[in-house]
Amino acid sequence: NAKGKKGGDGEGGTVTFALSRPPSHHACRSRGSGGCLLNGPAIAAFRALELGASNVAILDVDAHHGNGVANCVQDETRIRYCSLHEEGPE
């Protein structure tokens, strides 16, 4: 679900929040990975930019790092990505 709220960004625009599951965060730009065919967070972030958002933040909370999101958004400076995940095996 996405919710919009006027103001809050310093320019009187709309601030939107989306909470989604499953994460689909392993799919990369050119291929599916980790059981994920499409990368929902990256698709939504780029769509938000197309619709006029000046910046997008993605907070990914899951047991695994969202390598696909990182891959998809690494060259887009208007998208900030943070992954909170479990530490890998030692």
N, C-alpha and C positions, 0 to 999 in steps of 0.2 A: 504494500500500500504506500502511496506517496501522498504527503500532505504539504500544501503550500501555505506560507504565511508572509504577509507583506512586511517589508522592513527587515532590519537586522543585518543587512550587508553593508550598511554605510551609505548606500545610494538609493534607498527606497525601493529596491527590487523585491523579488520573491525568493524566500528561502524555502527549499524543499528537502524533505527527509524521506528516505525509502528504507524499509526493512525487508529483506528478502531471504528466502530459504528454499531450496538448497543453494549453497553458495555458487556452484558452477565455476569455481575460481581456478581450475586447473587447465581449462582450454586456452590454447595459445592463439596467436593471430592466424596461423596457417594450418592448424591441426587441432583435433580434440586430444584430450589427455586426462588421465585419472578418472575416467568415467564421465567426463564433461565434454559435451559436443560444442556448445556455444558458451561464451563467457558473459553471463548476465550483467555483472557489475561493470565491466568495461563497455559493453554495448550501451547500458543506461547512462554511463558517464559521458561518452561521446555524443549521445543523443541530446543530453542536457546542454552540452556546449553548442550543438547545432541549433538548439531552440533559444539560445541567447544567454545561457549561464556564463558568468565571467570566470568562475572557478568551481571545481568539484572535488570533494573529499570522499575517499572510500576507506572505511574502517572494516577490515576483514577479521572476524573473530572465529576461529575454527581450530581444530586439532592440528591441521597441516597448513604450511605456508601456501598462500595463493600464488604460486609461481606464474600461472597464466595471466592473472591480472597485472602482476609486475611486468611481464613481457609485453602485454598489450599497451600499457600506459607509460612505459619508460621514457618515451620521447616527447610526451605531451606535458609541457610545463604548467598548464592550467589544471592538471589533475594531480592531486596528492594522494598517495596510497600508503596505508599503514596496515601491516599484518600482525595480529597478535595470535601466536600459536604455541604449541608445546615445543619444548626443546627436543632435538633429535636424539637418537641413541648414542651412547658414548662408546 
